[in-house]
Each structure stands twice: as C-alpha cells, then as structure tokens.
Amino acid sequence: MARPEELKLCGLAAVRARFARDAASIQRLYFDYATGRKIGVMCKALAAAKKIYRCVEPAELEKIAGTVHHGGIVAVVPAPTLRAPLASEVATWAARHQPLLLLDRIGNAHNLGAIVRTAGFLGVSRLVLPEHPGAALPGDAAYRVAEGGLEAVEIFRVPDLAKFARELATAGYEVIGAATRGAASLRGFDSARRGGESQRKPIALVLGSEEHGIAEPVAKACTRLVTIPARGNVESLNVSVAAAILMWELIARAGR
C-alpha cells in the first residue's frame, strides 16, 4: 500500500512513461499476469535495484490501486513536490518564447489529467497551479487520466495566481484568459496577431474553474481575454476540451 508521501501510478502508459523518465523513482511495482508479460525490462531493472515487484491477483491489485481502473499495473513512486518558479526561470522562458499554461482552481482531477495529457501532446511543457484548496493537484487520478502526460509537463504552484500573471506580463508574456462570454472572439485575436514572428509574444494561457471560470483578480491580470465562438446551442465546453482547442489555436498551430 502507498504511504501519504507516495503516489500510485496506474495504467501501462503512465508507468512506462515514468520508467522511461525516471526508473529509479519506482519504489514498488504490482501487476496482473497479462501485464506482467509486457514488462520484462521493468522487472529486471527493479530486481537489479533490489526493489519489490510482484504479480498479484486482480482483487489485490484493485486494493493496492484503490480503484478498479488500474489498467493491470500499479507503480508506487514518491509524491511530487511542487514549487513556485524563480524569476530567473520566467525570464528565460520568456526570452525563449516558451508557452505556459495556468489553471485557476480547476477542481476535478480528471480534468487536470486530461488537460496535462493534451499539453504534453502539443508541446506545452510547463503548467502553473494556485495554492488554493479548490485546485486539484497531480495525484493518483490525474496521473491515470494523463496517460503519461505528467512525465512530459513540469508542474509549478504559486501562492497568488493573479500576481504571477502580472509578473508574466511584465516579463513579456501575452497572458490570455479564456472567458465564456464578454470577451473578444478567438477568431478575431488570431487574425489580429498575424503580422510577423518578431511581433509575437510568448503566450501564457489561463483557464478557470469548471463552475465559475477565471476569478476576477486573475482575469484583470490577463493582458487579453478571448472566447471560443459557438455555432450550436450548447452553452459551454468541458474545460479540458476548451483547453485543447485554445492550446492548439494559440500555441501549437501558431508555432507551425
């Protein structure tokens, strides 16, 4: 069983991604018979390191994972320690035009995992969370849904997201907040920014909570607010879907 300072990674994609990035961090490994036939290299590495790896019955694996959605394998690793970015790091990211993703009180761990999976796929490698009790953190569920994405995205945590957004703007970022209404259309912003590569700023994309969107202080700290234009009768999108659209339109497609 995992201790409070440990994390359980479930699913072959998540475990393989961790093994590829930091095999030494895997403290214990549990798996069912079918999955065991696919992880010979992992087992050899754990045996060499004198760590526990064990094939267990489905009922025991479910108990270890704490969920039926274990995907046939559970790796126990140290829980991540989150810190705030240094000012020097922010300056370097801005100089290199590296995009950032800021999540303002996204409360659902599954949404966090889905957003991180998309970020990793589209090359957005840094994400910032607030120190807020309503904000989901990268735990067991987020790692499972991210399908290895949390190994490709570095997570930071700041005490005041609005203050950090202002610091990003000062460092040269275009801090773009996603609004559900009352903001410029994404289409209009896309057309307006087409001038030349040298005129573009690095982008920090801000998404708000599932129920209330971006908090007012954070919205005021953004340099621009945009909304995804709707063509149908559904009022809004799931935040992970909105994140995927905006990351593609504002960051990934723009970089091509």
Rosetta silent file (secondary structure, phi, psi, omega in degrees, C-alpha in Angstrom):
SEQUENCE: MARPEELKLCGLAAVRARFARDAASIQRLYFDYATGRKIGVMCKALAAAKKIYRCVEPAELEKIAGTVHHGGIVAVVPAPTLRAPLASEVATWAARHQPLLLLDRIGNAHNLGAIVRTAGFLGVSRLVLPEHPGAALPGDAAYRVAEGGLEAVEIFRVPDLAKFARELATAGYEVIGAATRGAASLRGFDSARRGGESQRKPIALVLGSEEHGIAEPVAKACTRLVTIPARGNVESLNVSVAAAILMWELIARAGR
SCORE:     score description
SCORE:     0.000 S_00000001
   1 L     0.000  149.474 -179.440    0.000    0.000    0.000 S_00000001
   2 L   -82.097  144.262  176.609    1.129    3.570   -0.679 S_00000001
   3 L   -89.732  167.436 -178.191    2.035    5.888    2.177 S_00000001
   4 L   -55.559  -31.300 -178.710    0.873    9.571    2.322 S_00000001
   5 L   -87.973    8.011 -179.883    4.171   10.721    0.832 S_00000001
   6 E  -116.573  163.944 -176.991    3.801    8.270   -2.032 S_00000001
   7 E  -129.361  144.176  177.817    1.793    8.206   -5.243 S_00000001
   8 E  -106.580  117.068  176.936    0.232    5.301   -7.119 S_00000001
   9 E   -95.101  121.772 -177.893    0.644    5.375  -10.890 S_00000001
  10 E  -112.682  144.507  177.563   -1.962    3.212  -12.618 S_00000001
  11 L    98.119  140.764 -175.139   -2.057    2.060  -16.223 S_00000001
  12 H   -64.678  -37.265 -179.759    0.677    0.809  -18.507 S_00000001
  13 H   -62.790  -45.686 -179.087    1.090    4.124  -20.362 S_00000001
  14 H   -65.646  -42.108 -178.178    1.638    6.085  -17.148 S_00000001
  15 H   -69.684  -41.548  177.826    4.020    3.512  -15.677 S_00000001
  16 H   -62.083  -40.632  179.969    6.024    3.162  -18.885 S_00000001
  17 H   -63.197  -41.616  177.775    6.352    6.943  -19.130 S_00000001
  18 H   -67.211  -41.098  179.394    7.676    7.142  -15.577 S_00000001
  19 H   -61.122  -40.133 -179.862   10.060    4.231  -16.140 S_00000001
  20 H   -68.103  -36.557 -177.021   11.430    5.934  -19.259 S_00000001
  21 H   -84.614  -40.870 -173.986   11.911    9.272  -17.488 S_00000001
  22 H  -154.954   75.036 -176.992   12.994    8.166  -14.020 S_00000001
  23 H   -59.320  -33.837 -176.597   13.148    4.414  -13.493 S_00000001
  24 H   -66.688  -19.875 -178.339   14.864    4.836  -10.124 S_00000001
  25 H   -75.673  -15.580  179.942   11.813    6.628   -8.694 S_00000001
  26 L   -76.595  114.394 -176.939    9.697    3.450   -8.864 S_00000001
  27 L   -86.643  -41.038  179.823    9.742    2.047   -5.341 S_00000001
  28 E  -145.246  150.748 -177.459    7.381   -0.904   -5.783 S_00000001
  29 E  -136.967  129.075  179.204    5.590   -2.453   -8.760 S_00000001
  30 E  -127.306  143.000 -175.886    2.451   -4.605   -8.797 S_00000001
  31 E  -158.014  161.674  175.449    0.784   -6.091  -11.861 S_00000001
  32 L   -89.862  174.925 -173.488   -1.565   -8.798  -13.094 S_00000001
  33 H   -62.200  -45.745 -177.077   -0.478  -11.823  -15.090 S_00000001
  34 H   -61.479  -42.243 -179.325   -1.369  -10.423  -18.528 S_00000001
  35 H   -71.757  -32.716 -179.634    0.512   -7.165  -17.929 S_00000001
  36 H   -58.311  -27.218  179.522    3.479   -8.983  -16.438 S_00000001
  37 L   -73.796  -10.139 -176.480    4.197  -10.489  -19.842 S_00000001
  38 L  -106.036   -4.053 -169.137    4.773   -6.974  -21.238 S_00000001
  39 L  -125.113   35.810 -179.238    7.129   -5.510  -18.626 S_00000001
  40 H   -56.750  -40.132 -179.000   10.150   -7.783  -18.531 S_00000001
  41 H   -64.624  -41.620  178.240   12.592   -4.887  -18.799 S_00000001
  42 H   -62.099  -46.064 -178.330   10.985   -3.100  -15.840 S_00000001
  43 H   -61.751  -40.776  178.132   11.078   -6.223  -13.689 S_00000001
  44 H   -62.797  -39.953 -179.848   14.750   -6.806  -14.480 S_00000001
  45 H   -66.589  -41.470  179.319   15.555   -3.197  -13.527 S_00000001
  46 H   -69.131  -36.598  177.625   13.685   -3.465  -10.210 S_00000001
  47 H   -63.160  -42.307  179.316   15.332   -6.819   -9.469 S_00000001
  48 H   -63.906  -32.611  179.884   18.757   -5.281  -10.065 S_00000001
  49 L   -88.274    2.506 -179.255   17.855   -2.419   -7.713 S_00000001
  50 L    58.754   42.812  177.374   16.548   -4.911   -5.102 S_00000001
  51 L  -109.410  160.507 -176.086   13.072   -3.383   -5.178 S_00000001
  52 E   -77.134  130.053  168.943    9.732   -5.111   -4.836 S_00000001
  53 E  -142.118  134.456 -169.506    7.922   -6.210   -7.984 S_00000001
  54 E  -151.073  136.862  171.479    5.106   -8.693   -7.788 S_00000001
  55 E   -86.759  126.381 -175.912    2.394  -10.337   -9.860 S_00000001
  56 L  -128.094  164.550  177.429   -0.841  -10.269   -7.837 S_00000001
  57 L   -71.265  153.936 -178.682   -4.433  -11.363   -8.193 S_00000001
  58 H   -52.734  -40.589 -178.762   -6.956   -8.829   -9.611 S_00000001
  59 H   -63.922  -40.578  178.887   -8.644   -8.305   -6.234 S_00000001
  60 H   -69.860  -38.167  178.758   -5.343   -7.462   -4.556 S_00000001
  61 H   -63.515  -39.692  177.257   -4.316   -5.163   -7.404 S_00000001
  62 H   -63.602  -39.382  178.419   -7.598   -3.292   -7.054 S_00000001
  63 H   -66.148  -42.234  178.895   -6.972   -2.930   -3.322 S_00000001
  64 H   -63.676  -44.336 -177.507   -3.437   -1.648   -3.888 S_00000001
  65 H   -72.234  -30.496 -174.446   -4.587    0.827   -6.545 S_00000001
  66 L    78.476   15.231 -179.349   -7.644    1.969   -4.622 S_00000001
  67 L  -160.896  154.076  174.328   -9.639    1.789   -7.856 S_00000001
  68 L   -78.355  -12.891 -176.946  -10.882   -0.717  -10.397 S_00000001
  69 L   -92.814   55.735 -177.291   -9.313    1.484  -13.070 S_00000001
  70 L   -94.091  -12.300  177.003   -5.768    0.282  -12.507 S_00000001
  71 L    65.367   17.894  175.734   -5.115   -0.901  -16.057 S_00000001
  72 L    88.249   -0.770 -177.615   -3.378   -4.038  -14.853 S_00000001
  73 E  -156.306  142.997  177.209   -0.379   -2.341  -13.214 S_00000001
  74 E  -135.747  125.334  173.829    0.434   -0.056  -10.277 S_00000001
  75 E  -111.527  129.622  177.950    3.780    1.637   -9.628 S_00000001
  76 E   -97.352  122.912 -176.113    4.373    3.270   -6.256 S_00000001
  77 E  -132.796  164.581  175.470    6.557    6.393   -6.536 S_00000001
  78 E   -63.987  141.121  175.532    7.376    9.434   -4.351 S_00000001
  79 L   -66.013  143.555 -177.776    4.693   12.120   -4.408 S_00000001
  80 L   -71.036  147.785  173.514    5.790   15.210   -6.375 S_00000001
  81 L  -104.327  122.544 -176.220    6.941   18.350   -4.589 S_00000001
  82 L  -101.787  138.330  179.319    5.595   21.498   -6.230 S_00000001
  83 L  -132.616  167.063  175.752    7.351   24.859   -6.059 S_00000001
  84 L   -83.676  146.664  177.074    6.923   28.351   -7.463 S_00000001
  85 L   -66.471  147.389  173.304    9.024   29.332  -10.497 S_00000001
  86 L   -78.325  153.764  178.432   12.026   31.554   -9.908 S_00000001
  87 H   -59.689  -36.301  179.591   12.057   34.995  -11.523 S_00000001
  88 H   -66.323  -34.641  177.595   15.150   33.951  -13.468 S_00000001
  89 H   -66.408  -45.241  179.076   13.290   30.926  -14.839 S_00000001
  90 H   -59.467  -43.067  179.561   10.383   33.070  -16.001 S_00000001
  91 H   -62.367  -39.433  178.365   12.775   35.464  -17.731 S_00000001
  92 H   -66.379  -43.801  179.436   14.456   32.556  -19.529 S_00000001
  93 H   -60.999  -43.098 -179.362   11.127   31.083  -20.652 S_00000001
  94 H   -63.982  -44.006 -179.461   10.000   34.455  -21.982 S_00000001
  95 H   -62.072  -31.280 -178.908   13.278   35.003  -23.844 S_00000001
  96 L   -93.607    4.409  179.648   12.905   31.586  -25.474 S_00000001
  97 L    57.218   41.887 -179.525    9.224   32.143  -26.317 S_00000001
  98 L   -91.723  126.738 -175.799    8.200   29.081  -24.324 S_00000001
  99 L   -72.683  156.677  176.622    4.446   28.809  -23.678 S_00000001
 100 E  -130.755  155.631  174.973    2.881   28.352  -20.253 S_00000001
 101 E  -124.967  126.687  178.553   -0.462   27.055  -19.059 S_00000001
 102 E  -115.470  130.166  179.523   -2.094   28.464  -15.918 S_00000001
 103 E  -114.649  117.973 -177.482   -5.082   26.725  -14.313 S_00000001
 104 E   -95.369   93.107  174.466   -7.188   28.818  -11.946 S_00000001
 105 L    64.013   37.518  169.832   -8.863   26.446   -9.453 S_00000001
 106 L   -65.165  115.346 -169.531   -9.589   23.549  -11.818 S_00000001
 107 L   -94.295  -16.929 -175.219  -11.146   21.286   -9.208 S_00000001
 108 L   -94.966  120.577 -177.692  -11.627   17.979  -10.991 S_00000001
 109 H   -62.895  -30.870  177.888   -8.550   15.736  -11.021 S_00000001
 110 H   -68.196  -38.516  175.240   -9.767   14.013  -14.186 S_00000001
 111 H   -64.518  -41.700  177.782   -9.948   17.376  -15.964 S_00000001
 112 H   -59.001  -46.535 -179.982   -6.451   18.185  -14.730 S_00000001
 113 H   -62.573  -41.639  179.528   -5.165   14.889  -16.100 S_00000001
 114 H   -65.614  -39.441  178.739   -6.896   15.375  -19.458 S_00000001
 115 H   -64.987  -43.619 -179.404   -5.511   18.915  -19.783 S_00000001
 116 H   -65.085  -37.815  178.272   -1.986   17.753  -18.958 S_00000001
 117 H   -60.468  -45.050  178.213   -2.249   14.924  -21.488 S_00000001
 118 H   -65.745  -41.787  179.459   -3.135   17.428  -24.223 S_00000001
 119 H   -59.296  -44.833  178.867   -0.428   19.842  -23.073 S_00000001
 120 H   -63.629  -37.474  179.612    2.190   17.112  -23.307 S_00000001
 121 H   -66.834  -38.435 -176.312    0.935   16.116  -26.745 S_00000001
 122 H   -92.491    2.381  175.285    1.046   19.695  -28.054 S_00000001
 123 L    84.589   18.397  173.789    4.412   20.570  -26.522 S_00000001
 124 L   -92.063  102.927 -165.550    3.261   22.842  -23.693 S_00000001
 125 L  -100.024    5.454  178.325    5.718   21.614  -21.105 S_00000001
 126 E  -138.195  135.374 -177.788    5.012   23.844  -18.086 S_00000001
 127 E  -133.213  140.415 -178.032    1.842   24.286  -16.053 S_00000001
 128 E  -120.368  129.617  178.203    1.179   26.537  -13.069 S_00000001
 129 E  -113.755  154.465  176.209   -1.415   25.859  -10.356 S_00000001
 130 E   -90.062  154.664  171.679   -2.529   28.121   -7.499 S_00000001
 131 L   -80.969   79.470 -176.380   -2.203   27.343   -3.800 S_00000001
 132 L  -134.433  136.720 -177.723   -5.974   27.173   -3.417 S_00000001
 133 L   -62.134  -20.622 -179.967   -7.991   24.497   -1.598 S_00000001
 134 L   -88.955   -1.409 -176.930  -10.284   24.156   -4.616 S_00000001
 135 L   -92.499  126.365  176.141   -7.469   23.412   -7.063 S_00000001
 136 L   -67.920  144.951  178.967   -6.826   19.783   -7.990 S_00000001
 137 L  -114.070  162.780 -178.461   -3.242   18.633   -7.631 S_00000001
 138 L   -71.910   89.533  178.124   -1.361   15.932   -9.567 S_00000001
 139 L  -111.755 -162.094 -175.347   -2.444   12.855   -7.627 S_00000001
 140 H   -54.385  -49.289 -175.936   -3.343    9.272   -8.475 S_00000001
 141 H   -65.428  -42.663 -179.617   -6.404   10.112  -10.601 S_00000001
 142 H   -63.159  -41.991  178.795   -4.698   12.881  -12.563 S_00000001
 143 H   -63.940  -38.683 -179.539   -1.724   10.651  -13.358 S_00000001
 144 H   -64.753  -46.075 -178.707   -4.014    7.856  -14.516 S_00000001
 145 H   -70.130  -33.068 -177.950   -6.019   10.095  -16.850 S_00000001
 146 H   -67.870  -17.050  175.403   -2.907   11.888  -18.147 S_00000001
 147 L    52.658   42.883  179.931   -1.654    8.573  -19.622 S_00000001
 148 L    96.280   -8.624 -178.175    1.995    9.555  -19.130 S_00000001
 149 H   -62.866  -29.387 -179.092    1.472   13.269  -19.813 S_00000001
 150 H   -73.096   -8.640  171.966    2.596   14.252  -16.327 S_00000001
 151 H   -85.397  -14.703 -177.972    6.058   12.953  -17.161 S_00000001
 152 L  -104.027   -8.945 -176.155    6.241   15.449  -20.047 S_00000001
 153 L  -123.208  127.184  178.025    4.868   18.510  -18.226 S_00000001
 154 E   -87.091  129.306 -176.539    6.564   20.264  -15.302 S_00000001
 155 E  -104.519  131.808  175.365    4.080   21.432  -12.659 S_00000001
 156 E  -119.242  164.069  179.677    4.579   24.561  -10.540 S_00000001
 157 E  -141.321  128.779 -177.210    2.438   26.049   -7.752 S_00000001
 158 E  -120.941  149.367 -178.787    2.208   29.722   -6.780 S_00000001
 159 L   -71.333  -28.036 -176.053    0.558   31.389   -3.759 S_00000001
 160 L  -138.765  102.524 -174.902   -1.129   34.145   -5.822 S_00000001
 161 H   -67.910  -36.330  179.016   -2.046   33.354   -9.424 S_00000001
 162 H   -63.229  -44.026  178.536   -3.135   36.932  -10.224 S_00000001
 163 H   -62.223  -42.696 -179.942    0.208   38.296   -9.013 S_00000001
 164 H   -65.306  -38.206  177.602    2.060   35.671  -11.022 S_00000001
 165 H   -62.346  -39.335  177.166    0.060   36.546  -14.149 S_00000001
 166 H   -65.286  -38.349  178.098    1.086   40.197  -13.744 S_00000001
 167 H   -65.042  -36.434  176.778    4.710   39.116  -13.386 S_00000001
 168 H   -63.896  -42.461  179.066    4.409   37.136  -16.610 S_00000001
 169 H   -62.343  -41.361  178.364    3.065   40.195  -18.425 S_00000001
 170 H   -63.935  -34.014 -179.818    5.974   42.265  -17.107 S_00000001
 171 H   -75.941   -7.919  177.279    8.375   39.576  -18.331 S_00000001
 172 L   112.781    5.704  179.581    6.957   39.922  -21.844 S_00000001
 173 L   -81.132  146.864  163.793    4.209   37.322  -21.981 S_00000001
 174 E   -88.369  110.886 -176.579    0.830   37.774  -23.630 S_00000001
 175 E   -96.577  106.343 -171.237   -1.342   36.460  -20.797 S_00000001
 176 E  -107.242  118.582  178.739   -4.541   35.228  -22.432 S_00000001
 177 E   -96.577  140.189  177.978   -7.513   34.296  -20.286 S_00000001
 178 E   -89.626  118.076  179.722  -10.278   32.018  -21.537 S_00000001
 179 L  -113.588  148.494  179.478  -13.686   33.592  -20.936 S_00000001
 180 L   -81.542  -24.308 -179.654  -17.082   32.035  -21.574 S_00000001
 181 L  -160.143  165.082  175.647  -18.634   35.347  -22.607 S_00000001
 182 L    72.524   20.995  179.777  -17.981   39.074  -22.862 S_00000001
 183 L  -130.406  168.677  178.795  -14.565   38.721  -24.497 S_00000001
 184 E   -65.391  147.577  177.932  -13.119   39.012  -27.975 S_00000001
 185 E   -67.844  144.672  176.064  -13.624   36.055  -30.271 S_00000001
 186 H   -57.210  -35.286  179.137  -10.714   33.697  -30.696 S_00000001
 187 H   -62.237  -43.009 -179.309  -11.053   34.213  -34.458 S_00000001
 188 H   -65.090  -40.279  178.710  -10.543   37.942  -34.115 S_00000001
 189 H   -65.828  -40.478 -179.316   -7.466   37.540  -31.978 S_00000001
 190 H   -61.200  -40.002  179.808   -5.966   35.025  -34.397 S_00000001
 191 H   -70.066  -40.278 -175.368   -6.370   37.452  -37.291 S_00000001
 192 H   -68.010  -30.593 -174.773   -5.039   40.438  -35.357 S_00000001
 193 L   -82.943  -10.091 -178.152   -1.821   38.766  -34.249 S_00000001
 194 L   -76.040   98.411  178.728   -0.715   37.782  -37.755 S_00000001
 195 L  -138.979  -47.470  179.550    1.961   40.274  -38.514 S_00000001
 196 L   176.892  150.567 -175.317    5.350   38.710  -38.217 S_00000001
 197 H   -58.712  -36.310 -177.480    7.131   36.280  -35.974 S_00000001
 198 H   -68.681  -20.836 -178.454    9.159   39.027  -34.329 S_00000001
 199 H   -87.334   -9.563 -177.826    5.996   40.833  -33.268 S_00000001
 200 L   -84.933  142.971  175.599    4.548   37.874  -31.408 S_00000001
 201 L   -99.609  157.171  172.083    4.964   37.467  -27.672 S_00000001
 202 L   -64.530  151.097 -173.382    5.219   34.164  -25.864 S_00000001
 203 E  -110.531  133.598  168.713    1.806   33.042  -24.653 S_00000001
 204 E  -114.072  113.858 -177.073    0.619   32.146  -21.171 S_00000001
 205 E   -95.448  130.104 -177.421   -2.866   30.642  -21.428 S_00000001
 206 E  -115.022  126.521  175.471   -5.152   30.891  -18.382 S_00000001
 207 E  -121.162  142.901 -175.408   -8.182   28.647  -17.848 S_00000001
 208 E  -101.050 -178.510 -175.403  -10.632   28.962  -14.981 S_00000001
 209 E   -64.496  157.662 -176.792  -12.639   26.652  -12.772 S_00000001
 210 L   -59.066  -36.143 -174.459  -15.331   24.380  -14.160 S_00000001
 211 L   -93.240  -40.111 -169.672  -18.173   26.272  -12.446 S_00000001
 212 L  -116.986   -3.539 -179.232  -17.074   29.903  -12.221 S_00000001
 213 E    72.689 -155.504 -178.555  -14.340   30.407  -14.807 S_00000001
 214 L   -75.668  134.066  176.546  -11.392   32.696  -14.129 S_00000001
 215 L   -62.423  148.702 -175.323  -11.511   34.614  -10.843 S_00000001
 216 H   -55.962  -44.949  179.235  -11.918   38.371  -11.291 S_00000001
 217 H   -61.745  -35.803  178.850   -8.439   39.296   -9.957 S_00000001
 218 H   -70.779  -41.832  178.564   -6.849   36.782  -12.326 S_00000001
 219 H   -60.321  -40.172  179.450   -8.947   37.981  -15.271 S_00000001
 220 H   -67.918  -25.492  179.287   -7.858   41.566  -14.576 S_00000001
 221 H   -80.253  -15.422  178.614   -4.226   40.463  -14.572 S_00000001
 222 L   -71.702  147.878  176.814   -4.564   38.981  -18.069 S_00000001
 223 L   -83.190  -16.853 -179.655   -3.427   41.129  -20.969 S_00000001
 224 E  -160.262  145.143  174.125   -6.255   39.796  -23.113 S_00000001
 225 E  -116.796  138.015  177.623   -9.417   37.719  -22.781 S_00000001
 226 E  -132.178  158.675  175.753  -10.734   35.513  -25.560 S_00000001
 227 E  -131.536  149.113  177.554  -13.705   33.227  -26.021 S_00000001
 228 L   -82.344  119.584 -177.476  -14.249   30.249  -28.281 S_00000001
 229 L   -66.760  131.884 -179.764  -17.054   31.164  -30.719 S_00000001
 230 L   -94.853  147.516  176.829  -20.003   28.766  -30.518 S_00000001
 231 L  -118.250   -9.707 -178.873  -22.000   27.602  -33.517 S_00000001
 232 L  -113.998 -161.443 -174.702  -24.519   25.384  -31.758 S_00000001
 233 L  -103.252    0.447  176.970  -26.980   25.608  -28.881 S_00000001
 234 L   -81.071  134.006 -170.857  -24.820   24.141  -26.104 S_00000001
 235 L   -70.189  -37.806 -173.129  -23.758   26.890  -23.701 S_00000001
 236 L  -150.696  170.863  178.307  -20.250   25.769  -22.816 S_00000001
 237 L  -108.751  155.279  167.591  -17.477   23.192  -23.206 S_00000001
 238 L   -59.737  143.017 -173.850  -15.814   20.974  -20.669 S_00000001
 239 H   -61.662  -31.915  179.254  -12.697   22.819  -19.514 S_00000001
 240 H   -69.955  -32.801  176.436  -10.376   20.090  -20.803 S_00000001
 241 H   -70.760  -44.652  177.280  -11.917   20.374  -24.283 S_00000001
 242 H   -59.387  -40.135  179.099  -11.665   24.172  -24.206 S_00000001
 243 H   -61.627  -41.685 -179.404   -8.036   23.833  -23.120 S_00000001
 244 H   -63.587  -45.016  179.821   -7.275   21.562  -26.069 S_00000001
 245 H   -61.605  -47.311 -175.837   -8.834   23.963  -28.581 S_00000001
 246 H   -69.640  -39.098  177.385   -7.066   27.006  -27.162 S_00000001
 247 H   -63.066  -38.080  178.785   -3.679   25.321  -26.839 S_00000001
 248 H   -68.861  -49.345 -175.303   -3.904   24.247  -30.465 S_00000001
 249 H   -69.207  -41.555 -172.381   -5.125   27.589  -31.832 S_00000001
 250 H   -92.644  -24.259 -173.102   -2.967   29.921  -29.715 S_00000001
 251 H  -120.355  -60.639 -172.800    0.192   27.893  -29.198 S_00000001
 252 H   -68.748  -50.526 -178.875    0.674   24.741  -31.280 S_00000001
 253 L   -66.153  -36.176 -178.599   -0.760   25.897  -34.623 S_00000001
 254 L   -65.490  -25.736 -178.069    0.836   29.316  -34.234 S_00000001
 255 L   -84.237   -1.060 -178.047    4.242   27.703  -33.921 S_00000001
 256 L   -90.071    0.000    0.000    3.996   25.938  -37.285 S_00000001
